[in-house]
Amino acid sequence: MKPLFWVGAVLLVAGILSFIVPVPQRETHGVKLGDASVGITTKSEQKLSPVVGGILCAVGAVMMIAGTRK
């Protein structure tokens, strides 16, 4: 099979996973005064936009179809 097919398959799987798996994000907020520092780290998990997942799935499917043609 052509490499285009495999790249399309990876994009299709990534698009499907983007609907299910959240992306973790960390933010650190703090103040540093001399040698002392005070801070807080916040963590949040957000899923990607459904539009992004849909585009990844569509592009992956098109690339898989294009990869199987001669």
C-alpha positions as CSV (number, residue, x, y, z in Angstrom):
1,M,0.0,0.0,0.0
2,K,1.1,3.6,-0.6
3,P,2.3,5.8,2.2
4,L,-0.6,8.2,1.4
5,F,-3.0,5.5,2.6
6,W,-1.2,5.1,5.9
7,V,-1.0,8.8,6.6
8,G,-4.8,8.9,5.9
9,A,-5.4,6.1,8.3
10,V,-3.4,7.8,11.0
11,L,-5.4,11.0,10.5
12,L,-8.7,9.1,10.5
13,V,-7.8,7.5,13.8
14,A,-6.7,10.8,15.3
15,G,-10.0,12.4,14.2
16,I,-12.0,9.6,15.9
17,L,-9.9,9.9,19.1
18,S,-10.3,13.6,19.2
19,F,-14.0,13.0,19.9
20,I,-13.2,10.7,22.9
21,V,-9.9,11.7,24.5
22,P,-9.5,15.0,26.2
23,V,-6.3,17.1,25.8
24,P,-4.7,18.0,29.2
25,Q,-3.5,21.6,29.7
26,R,-1.5,23.1,32.6
27,E,-1.1,26.7,33.5
28,T,1.2,28.1,36.1
29,H,0.4,31.4,37.8
30,G,2.8,32.9,40.3
31,V,4.7,35.8,41.8
32,K,8.4,35.8,42.5
33,L,9.8,38.2,45.0
34,G,13.6,37.9,45.4
35,D,14.3,34.3,46.4
36,A,10.8,33.5,47.4
37,S,8.0,32.5,45.0
38,V,4.4,31.8,45.5
39,G,2.4,30.1,42.7
40,I,-0.4,27.8,41.7
41,T,-0.6,25.3,38.9
42,T,-4.0,24.6,37.4
43,K,-4.9,21.6,35.3
44,S,-7.8,21.3,32.9
45,E,-8.8,18.8,30.3
46,Q,-10.7,19.8,27.2
47,K,-11.8,17.9,24.2
48,L,-11.0,19.3,20.7
49,S,-13.7,21.1,18.8
50,P,-16.0,18.8,16.9
51,V,-15.1,20.8,13.8
52,V,-11.5,19.8,14.1
53,G,-12.3,16.1,14.6
54,G,-14.6,16.2,11.6
55,I,-12.0,17.8,9.4
56,L,-9.4,15.2,10.5
57,C,-11.8,12.4,9.8
58,A,-12.7,13.8,6.4
59,V,-9.1,14.5,5.3
60,G,-8.1,11.0,6.5
61,A,-10.8,9.3,4.6
62,V,-10.0,11.3,1.4
63,M,-6.3,10.5,1.7
64,M,-7.0,6.8,2.2
65,I,-9.2,6.7,-0.9
66,A,-6.5,8.6,-2.9
67,G,-3.9,6.2,-1.6
68,T,-5.7,3.1,-2.9
69,R,-6.1,4.4,-6.5
70,K,-3.5,3.8,-9.1
